[in-house]
Amino acid sequence: MIKEIIVVEGRDDVTAVKRAVDAEMITTGGFALPPSVIKRIETAVKKRGVIIFTDPDFAGEKIRKTISSKVPGCKHAFLPREEATKNGDIGIENASPTSIIAALEKVRCQSIEKRAEFSQKDLIVNGLIGDEGASEKRDQLGKVLGIGYGNAKQFLNRLNHYGVTREEFEAALNTLKSRDENE
């Protein structure tokens, strides 16, 4: 059983996560996030901890940011978009138990203090912005690091705020380079 309480968007997400792991969950019910849900999340953070596990789409990211801004101390799990997509629909409910477990194994804590380990120069030098295929490379690197996909600004923010070390970053880049060479 997972110790933390997992926050998901809806009932179908609960069903999918329960197929993969034994865990207690809170559903947000979408964008609205009523005060009662925020209160439950605040209590859960204090008692057991919380993992925010929202859909890898615009709505899921907005819900994640809203909860993070109102309830500090949450952990974050990210599911790659293609592992959450079925017939054009993106959501946790579409993911396999294996994908859900893999995402939950890469849970990240959001750092509260300002951190600037990585800069835009790191993204440029490593072909993560400004190059053809930069978006795909950020997507692949986000999977390896467990921080999900993001545009350049979001990706840089996640590198700096989810505790990614320089060593992890370099190792992940090397993993991608090895994959490319073997294809």
Buried (B, 14 or more C-beta within 10 A) or exposed (E): EBEBBBBBBBEBBBEBBBEBEEBBBBBBEEEEBEEEBBEBBBBBBEEEBBBBBBBBBEBBBBBBEBBBEEBEEBBBBBBBBEBBBEEEEBBBBBBEEEBBEBBBEBBBBBEEEEEEBBEEEBBBEBBBBEEEEBBEBBBBBBBBBBBBBBEBEBBBBBBBBBBBEEEBBEEBBEBBEEEEEEE
